[in-house]
């Protein structure tokens, strides 16, 4: 386990301590748990973003679509 020393604004520190106390109580290590949980959540979101980007890069193949037919049906133009 490593030790990290950071400097944050007083208001952010107060919010972090309040969040840790609400979520895990006044136990030893509650701030570490909150930070670890936040890092895990960021990793999960990053993984989801990668999945979406992979789908976007590959493209969605929906088969042959007749755009003219769709437009005609939508606007009643023939």
mmCIF file of the N, C-alpha and C atoms, coordinates in Angstrom:
data_MODEL
# 
_entry.id   MODEL 
# 
loop_
_atom_site.group_PDB 
_atom_site.id 
_atom_site.type_symbol 
_atom_site.label_atom_id 
_atom_site.label_alt_id 
_atom_site.label_comp_id 
_atom_site.label_asym_id 
_atom_site.label_entity_id 
_atom_site.label_seq_id 
_atom_site.pdbx_PDB_ins_code 
_atom_site.Cartn_x 
_atom_site.Cartn_y 
_atom_site.Cartn_z 
_atom_site.occupancy 
_atom_site.B_iso_or_equiv 
_atom_site.pdbx_formal_charge 
_atom_site.auth_seq_id 
_atom_site.auth_comp_id 
_atom_site.auth_asym_id 
_atom_site.auth_atom_id 
_atom_site.pdbx_PDB_model_num 
ATOM 1   N N  . UNK A 1 1  ? 0.858   -1.161 0.000   1.00 0.00 ? 1  UNK A N  1 
ATOM 2   C CA . UNK A 1 1  ? 0.000   0.000  0.000   1.00 0.00 ? 1  UNK A CA 1 
ATOM 3   C C  . UNK A 1 1  ? 0.904   1.223  0.000   1.00 0.00 ? 1  UNK A C  1 
ATOM 4   N N  . UNK A 1 2  ? 0.539   2.207  -0.792  1.00 0.00 ? 2  UNK A N  1 
ATOM 5   C CA . UNK A 1 2  ? 1.347   3.413  -0.893  1.00 0.00 ? 2  UNK A CA 1 
ATOM 6   C C  . UNK A 1 2  ? 0.734   4.567  -0.122  1.00 0.00 ? 2  UNK A C  1 
ATOM 7   N N  . UNK A 1 3  ? 1.543   5.567  0.055   1.00 0.00 ? 3  UNK A N  1 
ATOM 8   C CA . UNK A 1 3  ? 1.102   6.795  0.716   1.00 0.00 ? 3  UNK A CA 1 
ATOM 9   C C  . UNK A 1 3  ? 1.234   7.935  -0.269  1.00 0.00 ? 3  UNK A C  1 
ATOM 10  N N  . UNK A 1 4  ? 0.176   8.706  -0.408  1.00 0.00 ? 4  UNK A N  1 
ATOM 11  C CA . UNK A 1 4  ? 0.163   9.843  -1.316  1.00 0.00 ? 4  UNK A CA 1 
ATOM 12  C C  . UNK A 1 4  ? -0.174  11.088 -0.517  1.00 0.00 ? 4  UNK A C  1 
ATOM 13  N N  . UNK A 1 5  ? 0.592   12.133 -0.724  1.00 0.00 ? 5  UNK A N  1 
ATOM 14  C CA . UNK A 1 5  ? 0.316   13.412 -0.082  1.00 0.00 ? 5  UNK A CA 1 
ATOM 15  C C  . UNK A 1 5  ? -0.144  14.374 -1.159  1.00 0.00 ? 5  UNK A C  1 
ATOM 16  N N  . UNK A 1 6  ? -1.309  14.982 -0.957  1.00 0.00 ? 6  UNK A N  1 
ATOM 17  C CA . UNK A 1 6  ? -1.848  15.912 -1.945  1.00 0.00 ? 6  UNK A CA 1 
ATOM 18  C C  . UNK A 1 6  ? -2.214  17.227 -1.270  1.00 0.00 ? 6  UNK A C  1 
ATOM 19  N N  . UNK A 1 7  ? -2.320  18.256 -2.076  1.00 0.00 ? 7  UNK A N  1 
ATOM 20  C CA . UNK A 1 7  ? -2.787  19.549 -1.581  1.00 0.00 ? 7  UNK A CA 1 
ATOM 21  C C  . UNK A 1 7  ? -4.066  19.900 -2.332  1.00 0.00 ? 7  UNK A C  1 
ATOM 22  N N  . UNK A 1 8  ? -5.133  20.130 -1.594  1.00 0.00 ? 8  UNK A N  1 
ATOM 23  C CA . UNK A 1 8  ? -6.401  20.535 -2.199  1.00 0.00 ? 8  UNK A CA 1 
ATOM 24  C C  . UNK A 1 8  ? -6.940  21.726 -1.428  1.00 0.00 ? 8  UNK A C  1 
ATOM 25  N N  . UNK A 1 9  ? -7.901  22.395 -2.038  1.00 0.00 ? 9  UNK A N  1 
ATOM 26  C CA . UNK A 1 9  ? -8.506  23.553 -1.373  1.00 0.00 ? 9  UNK A CA 1 
ATOM 27  C C  . UNK A 1 9  ? -9.199  23.111 -0.090  1.00 0.00 ? 9  UNK A C  1 
ATOM 28  N N  . UNK A 1 10 ? -9.291  24.027 0.845   1.00 0.00 ? 10 UNK A N  1 
ATOM 29  C CA . UNK A 1 10 ? -9.929  23.728 2.130   1.00 0.00 ? 10 UNK A CA 1 
ATOM 30  C C  . UNK A 1 10 ? -11.385 23.306 1.931   1.00 0.00 ? 10 UNK A C  1 
ATOM 31  N N  . UNK A 1 11 ? -12.065 23.964 1.009   1.00 0.00 ? 11 UNK A N  1 
ATOM 32  C CA . UNK A 1 11 ? -13.475 23.629 0.774   1.00 0.00 ? 11 UNK A CA 1 
ATOM 33  C C  . UNK A 1 11 ? -13.610 22.207 0.219   1.00 0.00 ? 11 UNK A C  1 
ATOM 34  N N  . UNK A 1 12 ? -12.689 21.803 -0.661  1.00 0.00 ? 12 UNK A N  1 
ATOM 35  C CA . UNK A 1 12 ? -12.731 20.443 -1.197  1.00 0.00 ? 12 UNK A CA 1 
ATOM 36  C C  . UNK A 1 12 ? -12.394 19.416 -0.123  1.00 0.00 ? 12 UNK A C  1 
ATOM 37  N N  . UNK A 1 13 ? -11.467 19.767 0.741   1.00 0.00 ? 13 UNK A N  1 
ATOM 38  C CA . UNK A 1 13 ? -11.121 18.861 1.841   1.00 0.00 ? 13 UNK A CA 1 
ATOM 39  C C  . UNK A 1 13 ? -12.318 18.653 2.758   1.00 0.00 ? 13 UNK A C  1 
ATOM 40  N N  . UNK A 1 14 ? -13.003 19.732 3.057   1.00 0.00 ? 14 UNK A N  1 
ATOM 41  C CA . UNK A 1 14 ? -14.186 19.628 3.924   1.00 0.00 ? 14 UNK A CA 1 
ATOM 42  C C  . UNK A 1 14 ? -15.255 18.757 3.274   1.00 0.00 ? 14 UNK A C  1 
ATOM 43  N N  . UNK A 1 15 ? -15.450 18.931 1.965   1.00 0.00 ? 15 UNK A N  1 
ATOM 44  C CA . UNK A 1 15 ? -16.437 18.110 1.247   1.00 0.00 ? 15 UNK A CA 1 
ATOM 45  C C  . UNK A 1 15 ? -16.029 16.648 1.245   1.00 0.00 ? 15 UNK A C  1 
ATOM 46  N N  . UNK A 1 16 ? -14.725 16.392 1.041   1.00 0.00 ? 16 UNK A N  1 
ATOM 47  C CA . UNK A 1 16 ? -14.231 15.016 1.033   1.00 0.00 ? 16 UNK A CA 1 
ATOM 48  C C  . UNK A 1 16 ? -14.423 14.365 2.400   1.00 0.00 ? 16 UNK A C  1 
ATOM 49  N N  . UNK A 1 17 ? -14.089 15.077 3.453   1.00 0.00 ? 17 UNK A N  1 
ATOM 50  C CA . UNK A 1 17 ? -14.254 14.525 4.796   1.00 0.00 ? 17 UNK A CA 1 
ATOM 51  C C  . UNK A 1 17 ? -15.732 14.275 5.120   1.00 0.00 ? 17 UNK A C  1 
ATOM 52  N N  . UNK A 1 18 ? -16.580 15.190 4.701   1.00 0.00 ? 18 UNK A N  1 
ATOM 53  C CA . UNK A 1 18 ? -18.017 15.030 4.943   1.00 0.00 ? 18 UNK A CA 1 
ATOM 54  C C  . UNK A 1 18 ? -18.560 13.813 4.191   1.00 0.00 ? 18 UNK A C  1 
ATOM 55  N N  . UNK A 1 19 ? -18.147 13.674 2.946   1.00 0.00 ? 19 UNK A N  1 
ATOM 56  C CA . UNK A 1 19 ? -18.581 12.531 2.146   1.00 0.00 ? 19 UNK A CA 1 
ATOM 57  C C  . UNK A 1 19 ? -18.101 11.220 2.758   1.00 0.00 ? 19 UNK A C  1 
ATOM 58  N N  . UNK A 1 20 ? -16.852 11.184 3.185   1.00 0.00 ? 20 UNK A N  1 
ATOM 59  C CA . UNK A 1 20 ? -16.297 9.972  3.795   1.00 0.00 ? 20 UNK A CA 1 
ATOM 60  C C  . UNK A 1 20 ? -17.045 9.621  5.076   1.00 0.00 ? 20 UNK A C  1 
ATOM 61  N N  . UNK A 1 21 ? -17.373 10.627 5.871   1.00 0.00 ? 21 UNK A N  1 
ATOM 62  C CA . UNK A 1 21 ? -18.076 10.389 7.129   1.00 0.00 ? 21 UNK A CA 1 
ATOM 63  C C  . UNK A 1 21 ? -19.490 9.873  6.859   1.00 0.00 ? 21 UNK A C  1 
ATOM 64  N N  . UNK A 1 22 ? -20.175 10.468 5.865   1.00 0.00 ? 22 UNK A N  1 
ATOM 65  C CA . UNK A 1 22 ? -21.537 10.020 5.548   1.00 0.00 ? 22 UNK A CA 1 
ATOM 66  C C  . UNK A 1 22 ? -21.542 8.597  5.015   1.00 0.00 ? 22 UNK A C  1 
ATOM 67  N N  . UNK A 1 23 ? -20.575 8.289  4.178   1.00 0.00 ? 23 UNK A N  1 
ATOM 68  C CA . UNK A 1 23 ? -20.576 6.995  3.508   1.00 0.00 ? 23 UNK A CA 1 
ATOM 69  C C  . UNK A 1 23 ? -20.024 5.871  4.382   1.00 0.00 ? 23 UNK A C  1 
ATOM 70  N N  . UNK A 1 24 ? -18.947 6.131  5.120   1.00 0.00 ? 24 UNK A N  1 
ATOM 71  C CA . UNK A 1 24 ? -18.282 5.073  5.878   1.00 0.00 ? 24 UNK A CA 1 
ATOM 72  C C  . UNK A 1 24 ? -18.186 5.339  7.373   1.00 0.00 ? 24 UNK A C  1 
ATOM 73  N N  . UNK A 1 25 ? -18.694 6.460  7.836   1.00 0.00 ? 25 UNK A N  1 
ATOM 74  C CA . UNK A 1 25 ? -18.621 6.781  9.247   1.00 0.00 ? 25 UNK A CA 1 
ATOM 75  C C  . UNK A 1 25 ? -17.259 7.336  9.629   1.00 0.00 ? 25 UNK A C  1 
ATOM 76  N N  . UNK A 1 26 ? -17.080 7.547  10.906  1.00 0.00 ? 26 UNK A N  1 
ATOM 77  C CA . UNK A 1 26 ? -15.819 8.115  11.392  1.00 0.00 ? 26 UNK A CA 1 
ATOM 78  C C  . UNK A 1 26 ? -14.819 7.008  11.705  1.00 0.00 ? 26 UNK A C  1 
ATOM 79  N N  . UNK A 1 27 ? -14.639 6.112  10.752  1.00 0.00 ? 27 UNK A N  1 
ATOM 80  C CA . UNK A 1 27 ? -13.704 5.014  10.968  1.00 0.00 ? 27 UNK A CA 1 
ATOM 81  C C  . UNK A 1 27 ? -12.366 5.319  10.311  1.00 0.00 ? 27 UNK A C  1 
ATOM 82  N N  . UNK A 1 28 ? -11.358 4.655  10.778  1.00 0.00 ? 28 UNK A N  1 
ATOM 83  C CA . UNK A 1 28 ? -10.029 4.822  10.200  1.00 0.00 ? 28 UNK A CA 1 
ATOM 84  C C  . UNK A 1 28 ? -10.048 4.283  8.763   1.00 0.00 ? 28 UNK A C  1 
ATOM 85  N N  . UNK A 1 29 ? -9.537  5.074  7.848   1.00 0.00 ? 29 UNK A N  1 
ATOM 86  C CA . UNK A 1 29 ? -9.472  4.647  6.450   1.00 0.00 ? 29 UNK A CA 1 
ATOM 87  C C  . UNK A 1 29 ? -10.675 5.023  5.613   1.00 0.00 ? 29 UNK A C  1 
ATOM 88  N N  . UNK A 1 30 ? -11.618 5.761  6.183   1.00 0.00 ? 30 UNK A N  1 
ATOM 89  C CA . UNK A 1 30 ? -12.820 6.100  5.421   1.00 0.00 ? 30 UNK A CA 1 
ATOM 90  C C  . UNK A 1 30 ? -12.496 7.017  4.239   1.00 0.00 ? 30 UNK A C  1 
ATOM 91  N N  . UNK A 1 31 ? -11.546 7.942  4.416   1.00 0.00 ? 31 UNK A N  1 
ATOM 92  C CA . UNK A 1 31 ? -11.186 8.812  3.302   1.00 0.00 ? 31 UNK A CA 1 
ATOM 93  C C  . UNK A 1 31 ? -10.504 8.005  2.198   1.00 0.00 ? 31 UNK A C  1 
ATOM 94  N N  . UNK A 1 32 ? -9.669  7.056  2.553   1.00 0.00 ? 32 UNK A N  1 
ATOM 95  C CA . UNK A 1 32 ? -9.030  6.198  1.561   1.00 0.00 ? 32 UNK A CA 1 
ATOM 96  C C  . UNK A 1 32 ? -10.072 5.398  0.789   1.00 0.00 ? 32 UNK A C  1 
ATOM 97  N N  . UNK A 1 33 ? -11.088 4.917  1.489   1.00 0.00 ? 33 UNK A N  1 
ATOM 98  C CA . UNK A 1 33 ? -12.148 4.147  0.834   1.00 0.00 ? 33 UNK A CA 1 
ATOM 99  C C  . UNK A 1 33 ? -12.905 5.007  -0.168  1.00 0.00 ? 33 UNK A C  1 
ATOM 100 N N  . UNK A 1 34 ? -13.205 6.243  0.200   1.00 0.00 ? 34 UNK A N  1 
ATOM 101 C CA . UNK A 1 34 ? -13.933 7.141  -0.702  1.00 0.00 ? 34 UNK A CA 1 
ATOM 102 C C  . UNK A 1 34 ? -13.103 7.422  -1.950  1.00 0.00 ? 34 UNK A C  1 
ATOM 103 N N  . UNK A 1 35 ? -11.830 7.689  -1.776  1.00 0.00 ? 35 UNK A N  1 
ATOM 104 C CA . UNK A 1 35 ? -10.963 7.986  -2.914  1.00 0.00 ? 35 UNK A CA 1 
ATOM 105 C C  . UNK A 1 35 ? -10.803 6.760  -3.798  1.00 0.00 ? 35 UNK A C  1 
ATOM 106 N N  . UNK A 1 36 ? -10.621 5.592  -3.210  1.00 0.00 ? 36 UNK A N  1 
ATOM 107 C CA . UNK A 1 36 ? -10.506 4.355  -3.972  1.00 0.00 ? 36 UNK A CA 1 
ATOM 108 C C  . UNK A 1 36 ? -11.774 4.089  -4.761  1.00 0.00 ? 36 UNK A C  1 
ATOM 109 N N  . UNK A 1 37 ? -12.923 4.324  -4.139  1.00 0.00 ? 37 UNK A N  1 
ATOM 110 C CA . UNK A 1 37 ? -14.207 4.137  -4.809  1.00 0.00 ? 37 UNK A CA 1 
ATOM 111 C C  . UNK A 1 37 ? -14.341 5.095  -5.997  1.00 0.00 ? 37 UNK A C  1 
ATOM 112 N N  . UNK A 1 38 ? -13.906 6.337  -5.810  1.00 0.00 ? 38 UNK A N  1 
ATOM 113 C CA . UNK A 1 38 ? -13.971 7.328  -6.890  1.00 0.00 ? 38 UNK A CA 1 
ATOM 114 C C  . UNK A 1 38 ? -13.079 6.915  -8.060  1.00 0.00 ? 38 UNK A C  1 
ATOM 115 N N  . UNK A 1 39 ? -11.898 6.403  -7.771  1.00 0.00 ? 39 UNK A N  1 
ATOM 116 C CA . UNK A 1 39 ? -10.990 5.955  -8.832  1.00 0.00 ? 39 UNK A CA 1 
ATOM 117 C C  . UNK A 1 39 ? -11.606 4.784  -9.594  1.00 0.00 ? 39 UNK A C  1 
ATOM 118 N N  . UNK A 1 40 ? -12.219 3.856  -8.886  1.00 0.00 ? 40 UNK A N  1 
ATOM 119 C CA . UNK A 1 40 ? -12.870 2.715  -9.535  1.00 0.00 ? 40 UNK A CA 1 
ATOM 120 C C  . UNK A 1 40 ? -13.997 3.176  -10.444 1.00 0.00 ? 40 UNK A C  1 
ATOM 121 N N  . UNK A 1 41 ? -14.752 4.157  -9.977  1.00 0.00 ? 41 UNK A N  1 
ATOM 122 C CA . UNK A 1 41 ? -15.868 4.668  -10.776 1.00 0.00 ? 41 UNK A CA 1 
ATOM 123 C C  . UNK A 1 41 ? -15.348 5.342  -12.050 1.00 0.00 ? 41 UNK A C  1 
ATOM 124 N N  . UNK A 1 42 ? -14.255 6.076  -11.932 1.00 0.00 ? 42 UNK A N  1 
ATOM 125 C CA . UNK A 1 42 ? -13.659 6.718  -13.107 1.00 0.00 ? 42 UNK A CA 1 
ATOM 126 C C  . UNK A 1 42 ? -13.178 5.648  -14.086 1.00 0.00 ? 42 UNK A C  1 
ATOM 127 N N  . UNK A 1 43 ? -12.569 4.577  -13.580 1.00 0.00 ? 43 UNK A N  1 
ATOM 128 C CA . UNK A 1 43 ? -12.118 3.483  -14.444 1.00 0.00 ? 43 UNK A CA 1 
ATOM 129 C C  . UNK A 1 43 ? -13.292 2.845  -15.171 1.00 0.00 ? 43 UNK A C  1 
ATOM 130 N N  . UNK A 1 44 ? -14.398 2.623  -14.464 1.00 0.00 ? 44 UNK A N  1 
ATOM 131 C CA . UNK A 1 44 ? -15.588 2.027  -15.087 1.00 0.00 ? 44 UNK A CA 1 
ATOM 132 C C  . UNK A 1 44 ? -16.114 2.918  -16.199 1.00 0.00 ? 44 UNK A C  1 
ATOM 133 N N  . UNK A 1 45 ? -16.176 4.223  -15.944 1.00 0.00 ? 45 UNK A N  1 
ATOM 134 C CA . UNK A 1 45 ? -16.666 5.151  -16.960 1.00 0.00 ? 45 UNK A CA 1 
ATOM 135 C C  . UNK A 1 45 ? -15.738 5.179  -18.161 1.00 0.00 ? 45 UNK A C  1 
ATOM 136 N N  . UNK A 1 46 ? -14.435 5.122  -17.910 1.00 0.00 ? 46 UNK A N  1 
ATOM 137 C CA . UNK A 1 46 ? -13.461 5.116  -19.000 1.00 0.00 ? 46 UNK A CA 1 
ATOM 138 C C  . UNK A 1 46 ? -13.625 3.858  -19.845 1.00 0.00 ? 46 UNK A C  1 
ATOM 139 N N  . UNK A 1 47 ? -13.862 2.714  -19.205 1.00 0.00 ? 47 UNK A N  1 
ATOM 140 C CA . UNK A 1 47 ? -14.080 1.469  -19.940 1.00 0.00 ? 47 UNK A CA 1 
ATOM 141 C C  . UNK A 1 47 ? -15.339 1.559  -20.794 1.00 0.00 ? 47 UNK A C  1 
ATOM 142 N N  . UNK A 1 48 ? -16.398 2.168  -20.257 1.00 0.00 ? 48 UNK A N  1 
ATOM 143 C CA . UNK A 1 48 ? -17.625 2.341  -21.026 1.00 0.00 ? 48 UNK A CA 1 
ATOM 144 C C  . UNK A 1 48 ? -17.389 3.260  -22.213 1.00 0.00 ? 48 UNK A C  1 
ATOM 145 N N  . UNK A 1 49 ? -16.625 4.324  -22.009 1.00 0.00 ? 49 UNK A N  1 
ATOM 146 C CA . UNK A 1 49 ? -16.308 5.234  -23.107 1.00 0.00 ? 49 UNK A CA 1 
ATOM 147 C C  . UNK A 1 49 ? -15.546 4.503  -24.201 1.00 0.00 ? 49 UNK A C  1 
ATOM 148 N N  . UNK A 1 50 ? -14.605 3.636  -23.821 1.00 0.00 ? 50 UNK A N  1 
ATOM 149 C CA . UNK A 1 50 ? -13.843 2.867  -24.802 1.00 0.00 ? 50 UNK A CA 1 
ATOM 150 C C  . UNK A 1 50 ? -14.763 1.959  -25.600 1.00 0.00 ? 50 UNK A C  1 
ATOM 151 N N  . UNK A 1 51 ? -15.734 1.326  -24.923 1.00 0.00 ? 51 UNK A N  1 
ATOM 152 C CA . UNK A 1 51 ? -16.677 0.449  -25.612 1.00 0.00 ? 51 UNK A CA 1 
ATOM 153 C C  . UNK A 1 51 ? -17.492 1.226  -26.642 1.00 0.00 ? 51 UNK A C  1 
ATOM 154 N N  . UNK A 1 52 ? -17.960 2.398  -26.253 1.00 0.00 ? 52 UNK A N  1 
ATOM 155 C CA . UNK A 1 52 ? -18.752 3.228  -27.167 1.00 0.00 ? 52 UNK A CA 1 
ATOM 156 C C  . UNK A 1 52 ? -17.898 3.669  -28.348 1.00 0.00 ? 52 UNK A C  1 
ATOM 157 N N  . UNK A 1 53 ? -16.657 4.068  -28.086 1.00 0.00 ? 53 UNK A N  1 
ATOM 158 C CA . UNK A 1 53 ? -15.763 4.477  -29.169 1.00 0.00 ? 53 UNK A CA 1 
ATOM 159 C C  . UNK A 1 53 ? -15.463 3.316  -30.114 1.00 0.00 ? 53 UNK A C  1 
ATOM 160 N N  . UNK A 1 54 ? -15.300 2.126  -29.578 1.00 0.00 ? 54 UNK A N  1 
ATOM 161 C CA . UNK A 1 54 ? -15.066 0.963  -30.434 1.00 0.00 ? 54 UNK A CA 1 
ATOM 162 C C  . UNK A 1 54 ? -16.259 0.718  -31.356 1.00 0.00 ? 54 UNK A C  1 
ATOM 163 N N  . UNK A 1 55 ? -17.451 0.820  -30.817 1.00 0.00 ? 55 UNK A N  1 
ATOM 164 C CA . UNK A 1 55 ? -18.651 0.647  -31.631 1.00 0.00 ? 55 UNK A CA 1 
ATOM 165 C C  . UNK A 1 55 ? -18.728 1.728  -32.697 1.00 0.00 ? 55 UNK A C  1 
ATOM 166 N N  . UNK A 1 56 ? -18.426 2.968  -32.311 1.00 0.00 ? 56 UNK A N  1 
ATOM 167 C CA . UNK A 1 56 ? -18.478 4.074  -33.270 1.00 0.00 ? 56 UNK A CA 1 
ATOM 168 C C  . UNK A 1 56 ? -17.444 3.883  -34.375 1.00 0.00 ? 56 UNK A C  1 
ATOM 169 N N  . UNK A 1 57 ? -16.272 3.404  -34.025 1.00 0.00 ? 57 UNK A N  1 
ATOM 170 C CA . UNK A 1 57 ? -15.229 3.193  -35.033 1.00 0.00 ? 57 UNK A CA 1 
ATOM 171 C C  . UNK A 1 57 ? -15.597 2.068  -35.992 1.00 0.00 ? 57 UNK A C  1 
ATOM 172 N N  . UNK A 1 58 ? -16.179 1.008  -35.455 1.00 0.00 ? 58 UNK A N  1 
ATOM 173 C CA . UNK A 1 58 ? -16.568 -0.123 -36.298 1.00 0.00 ? 58 UNK A CA 1 
ATOM 174 C C  . UNK A 1 58 ? -17.792 0.228  -37.150 1.00 0.00 ? 58 UNK A C  1 
ATOM 175 N N  . UNK A 1 59 ? -18.652 1.054  -36.610 1.00 0.00 ? 59 UNK A N  1 
ATOM 176 C CA . UNK A 1 59 ? -19.882 1.403  -37.313 1.00 0.00 ? 59 UNK A CA 1 
ATOM 177 C C  . UNK A 1 59 ? -20.956 0.367  -37.059 1.00 0.00 ? 59 UNK A C  1 
ATOM 178 N N  . UNK A 1 60 ? -22.160 0.770  -37.213 1.00 0.00 ? 60 UNK A N  1 
ATOM 179 C CA . UNK A 1 60 ? -23.287 -0.142 -37.061 1.00 0.00 ? 60 UNK A CA 1 
ATOM 180 C C  . UNK A 1 60 ? -23.792 -0.500 -38.444 1.00 0.00 ? 60 UNK A C  1 
ATOM 181 N N  . UNK A 1 61 ? -23.787 -1.765 -38.743 1.00 0.00 ? 61 UNK A N  1 
ATOM 182 C CA . UNK A 1 61 ? -24.257 -2.231 -40.038 1.00 0.00 ? 61 UNK A CA 1 
ATOM 183 C C  . UNK A 1 61 ? -25.693 -2.709 -39.865 1.00 0.00 ? 61 UNK A C  1 
ATOM 184 N N  . UNK A 1 62 ? -26.606 -1.927 -40.368 1.00 0.00 ? 62 UNK A N  1 
ATOM 185 C CA . UNK A 1 62 ? -28.021 -2.217 -40.176 1.00 0.00 ? 62 UNK A CA 1 
ATOM 186 C C  . UNK A 1 62 ? -28.650 -2.830 -41.422 1.00 0.00 ? 62 UNK A C  1 
ATOM 187 N N  . UNK A 1 63 ? -27.835 -3.181 -42.364 1.00 0.00 ? 63 UNK A N  1 
ATOM 188 C CA . UNK A 1 63 ? -28.356 -3.732 -43.598 1.00 0.00 ? 63 UNK A CA 1 
ATOM 189 C C  . UNK A 1 63 ? -28.601 -2.616 -44.600 1.00 0.00 ? 63 UNK A C  1 
ATOM 190 N N  . UNK A 1 64 ? -29.181 -2.985 -45.711 1.00 0.00 ? 64 UNK A N  1 
ATOM 191 C CA . UNK A 1 64 ? -29.427 -2.009 -46.769 1.00 0.00 ? 64 UNK A CA 1 
ATOM 192 C C  . UNK A 1 64 ? -30.674 -1.200 -46.412 1.00 0.00 ? 64 UNK A C  1 
ATOM 193 N N  . UNK A 1 65 ? -30.524 0.108  -46.453 1.00 0.00 ? 65 UNK A N  1 
ATOM 194 C CA . UNK A 1 65 ? -31.632 1.007  -46.138 1.00 0.00 ? 65 UNK A CA 1 
ATOM 195 C C  . UNK A 1 65 ? -31.879 1.885  -47.351 1.00 0.00 ? 65 UNK A C  1 
ATOM 196 N N  . UNK A 1 66 ? -33.141 1.940  -47.779 1.00 0.00 ? 66 UNK A N  1 
ATOM 197 C CA . UNK A 1 66 ? -33.509 2.769  -48.920 1.00 0.00 ? 66 UNK A CA 1 
ATOM 198 C C  . UNK A 1 66 ? -33.950 4.134  -48.404 1.00 0.00 ? 66 UNK A C  1 
ATOM 199 N N  . UNK A 1 67 ? -33.019 5.094  -48.430 1.00 0.00 ? 67 UNK A N  1 
ATOM 200 C CA . UNK A 1 67 ? -33.291 6.431  -47.894 1.00 0.00 ? 67 UNK A CA 1 
ATOM 201 C C  . UNK A 1 67 ? -34.416 7.112  -48.670 1.00 0.00 ? 67 UNK A C  1 
ATOM 202 N N  . UNK A 1 68 ? -34.456 6.944  -49.977 1.00 0.00 ? 68 UNK A N  1 
ATOM 203 C CA . UNK A 1 68 ? -35.503 7.580  -50.782 1.00 0.00 ? 68 UNK A CA 1 
ATOM 204 C C  . UNK A 1 68 ? -36.881 7.103  -50.345 1.00 0.00 ? 68 UNK A C  1 
ATOM 205 N N  . UNK A 1 69 ? -37.003 5.819  -50.090 1.00 0.00 ? 69 UNK A N  1 
ATOM 206 C CA . UNK A 1 69 ? -38.290 5.252  -49.666 1.00 0.00 ? 69 UNK A CA 1 
ATOM 207 C C  . UNK A 1 69 ? -38.696 5.806  -48.299 1.00 0.00 ? 69 UNK A C  1 
ATOM 208 N N  . UNK A 1 70 ? -37.743 5.907  -47.397 1.00 0.00 ? 70 UNK A N  1 
ATOM 209 C CA . UNK A 1 70 ? -38.039 6.440  -46.067 1.00 0.00 ? 70 UNK A CA 1 
ATOM 210 C C  . UNK A 1 70 ? -38.486 7.892  -46.178 1.00 0.00 ? 70 UNK A C  1 
ATOM 211 N N  . UNK A 1 71 ? -37.786 8.672  -46.972 1.00 0.00 ? 71 UNK A N  1 
ATOM 212 C CA . UNK A 1 71 ? -38.134 10.077 -47.146 1.00 0.00 ? 71 UNK A CA 1 
ATOM 213 C C  . UNK A 1 71 ? -39.508 10.227 -47.765 1.00 0.00 ? 71 UNK A C  1 
ATOM 214 N N  . UNK A 1 72 ? -39.809 9.402  -48.766 1.00 0.00 ? 72 UNK A N  1 
ATOM 215 C CA . UNK A 1 72 ? -41.122 9.454  -49.406 1.00 0.00 ? 72 UNK A CA 1 
ATOM 216 C C  . UNK A 1 72 ? -42.228 9.149  -48.398 1.00 0.00 ? 72 UNK A C  1 
ATOM 217 N N  . UNK A 1 73 ? -41.993 8.152  -47.573 1.00 0.00 ? 73 UNK A N  1 
ATOM 218 C CA . UNK A 1 73 ? -42.997 7.786  -46.559 1.00 0.00 ? 73 UNK A CA 1 
ATOM 219 C C  . UNK A 1 73 ? -43.163 8.877  -45.513 1.00 0.00 ? 73 UNK A C  1 
ATOM 220 N N  . UNK A 1 74 ? -42.073 9.543  -45.141 1.00 0.00 ? 74 UNK A N  1 
ATOM 221 C CA . UNK A 1 74 ? -42.141 10.571 -44.097 1.00 0.00 ? 74 UNK A CA 1 
ATOM 222 C C  . UNK A 1 74 ? -42.836 11.834 -44.580 1.00 0.00 ? 74 UNK A C  1 
ATOM 223 N N  . UNK A 1 75 ? -42.530 12.246 -45.795 1.00 0.00 ? 75 UNK A N  1 
ATOM 224 C CA . UNK A 1 75 ? -43.019 13.531 -46.263 1.00 0.00 ? 75 UNK A CA 1 
ATOM 225 C C  . UNK A 1 75 ? -44.125 13.435 -47.300 1.00 0.00 ? 75 UNK A C  1 
ATOM 226 N N  . UNK A 1 76 ? -44.505 12.222 -47.651 1.00 0.00 ? 76 UNK A N  1 
ATOM 227 C CA . UNK A 1 76 ? -45.578 12.041 -48.602 1.00 0.00 ? 76 UNK A CA 1 
ATOM 228 C C  . UNK A 1 76 ? -45.218 12.527 -49.992 1.00 0.00 ? 76 UNK A C  1 
ATOM 229 N N  . UNK A 1 77 ? -43.942 12.550 -50.329 1.00 0.00 ? 77 UNK A N  1 
ATOM 230 C CA . UNK A 1 77 ? -43.494 12.983 -51.652 1.00 0.00 ? 77 UNK A CA 1 
ATOM 231 C C  . UNK A 1 77 ? -43.226 11.767 -52.514 1.00 0.00 ? 77 UNK A C  1 
ATOM 232 N N  . UNK A 1 78 ? -43.682 11.865 -53.740 1.00 0.00 ? 78 UNK A N  1 
ATOM 233 C CA . UNK A 1 78 ? -43.475 10.749 -54.681 1.00 0.00 ? 78 UNK A CA 1 
ATOM 234 C C  . UNK A 1 78 ? -42.828 11.245 -55.925 1.00 0.00 ? 78 UNK A C  1 
# 
